[in-house]
């Protein structure tokens, strides 16, 4: 199960400050607590945060090198120099080139904008430089979103006869290029160092043209969100002002990417616009995106926008193919270690980073995916929050030809001969420097709410927009037991807690857990919607975290699920594993095992079992961590586990296990105690059938499990058993949440598979 982690913890003294600030600013304490936890700790800062504005912009001339850059660009304009703007192939680099090219035109220069393709590599490329000089002979080259690590290439440009201005936002290397450099990372009077490449280009545009440059705030906002830089400080002001421009007067070049009826938010940019820009670069045609943003002809804009849409569709397809290929390799290889390394010569290096990030999210393991080129493997690494993959690679650098990056992402090149050595060394490093808990997925919450939320609080939370890196949308925890959940369009759920309407998109697989009496925590965000002029507050559920206690309040639900699963298809035989071997396995902490039980007493006898992950009905983790799974549903996905060990006698039950998963049963496993607590007697079942026939509305639900839970009768296990038997005999059906009795159907009890299993499995 996932770990719920408070986003921040405040001392009593800090909580007193929160109360004082809440009164001073006229805000709810919960709102101020979130801001305080995120580093906004005085009234002036709170007001500025809640009212982002261009009035908060920092003077560009406080940035080191800015004045010299403006002076040189002025000389270029006055003397009629040819100027090249050199960008990068991602959304940040393309938007940066768009901003600076437009600003230079406004300043009186007709620049040539160039972005390399991915095949040319990141940053300044001598091959691209040669192509520029063969065609244009520029006297000034201005880089955007690159160049600070390209001292050698800068010298090459200077040797060809051009001046160079580097504008960049990446970390400063030891060897700084010998030219005018503009970068917020320098120690200077510019108090904010988190701008993206387009943000730096925008500041240069402001230095050149003053407030006339604000018309490029839309592209600065798109790049800021796309580049995943922190959305606090000046970035927050840039994105907020850019969103105003996008929503009021969007450029035709990107307007086609939005649903015109919806308000564009930072999330819209992140999931709608940014992927389409990046897709052009990943498909080897970054210039298509650059051309789109500088084009004025409507027909050409339409054609280029369509091309980017097609690129994105193809990108999604190829990413899915690569992802499925990687998942198959994980299943075959086993993802039971603390880092995942995979290699395939047929993968496209342009997509491995995206797919590595997906695997990290699913498996909660640092992941490096390599593409083989001859004897070399070119890899892209992504990591979880708790693991610094850059330090891990650094510690194992003896097996690496080349690497670079930061704590959460890196590029890695290694010879094919050293792949196994690197894999072993990284696994050893992870085991030595990180505990098992570091690999448990975490859900960060801003608070735990009860019934005492207010409309005022929800509206204040909306004021925290724009959301993104460094300013995530607040999530809240709500502890619940049984929750009435209704299916909507199969995959979605509608539910109501004690005081809040909730929607859970894609939450159908958790419906049984939600309906059960087991303690669980709903992780949700608030949402305000409008319908016919009225405001409605809802919660959007993002996750459900089971608390691990299966056999007290939820004992009846476990029993009901056991009966439901007994009717599942039969598959294969199981071998027996001794109690001593199970005890050793549990004590060793070996990964990749699912222990199946319907009775906590079968687990309690094993030392160390209390440390195991616990889930109910379906596994919540996909990283193959050893798990105790209570009462698995028939549809529980156990693929990826190498062993499934039953701790109870299954009375003939065999779950449908994926190919390659070993099924075993613990020696001496007992039948769950409740197995004996319902009747197979014909008269008892006939009596229940009469009761159901006379009042079917008392047994409503989408299936027998729900109908039994919803019934008013105390012996819900007997009701469940009877309903399942009657369903197998064709005597009842469950349609649209109603139990329907089929009149005139005749059948024998012995025609029910469940009836025979239960009757045959009873003690004599």
Secondary structure, DSSP 8 states (H G I E B T S, - for coil): --EEEES----HHHHHHHHHHHHHHT--HHHHHHHHHTT--SHHHHHHHHT--GGG---GGGSTTHHHHHHHHHHHHHTT--EEEE--SSHHHHHHHHHHHHHHHHHT---EEE---GGG-SS--HHHHHHHHHHT--SEEEEES--TT-HHHHHHHHHTT-EEEEE--S---SS--SSEEE-TTSSSS-------HHHHHHHHHHHHHGGGGGGGHHHHHHHHHHTT---STHHHHHHHHHHHHHHHH--HHHHTTS-TTS---HHHIIIIIHHHHHHHHHTT-HHHHHHHHH---HHHHHHHHHHHHHHHHHHHHHHHHHHHHHHHHHHHH---SSEEEEE-TTS-TTTHHHHHHHHHHHH-SEEEEEEEETTEEEEEEE--TT--HHHHHHHTGGG-SEEEE-SSEEEEEEEGGGHHHHHHHHHHHHHHH--GGGGS-EEEESEE--S---HHHHHHHHTT-S-BTTB----EEEEES---EEEETTTEEEEE-SS-EEEETT-GGGHHHHHSSS-EEEEEEEEEEEETTEEEEEEEEEEEEE-S--SSTTHHHHHHHHHHHHTS------EEE-HHHHHHHHHHT-SSEEEEES-THHHHTSTTGGGSEEEESS-S--S---EEEES--TT---TT-SEEEESS--TT------TT-EEEEETT----GGGGSS---HHHHHHHHHHHHH-GGGG-SSSHHHHHHHSS-S-HHHHHHHHHHHHHTTSEEEETTEEEE-TT----GGG-HHHHHHHHHS--
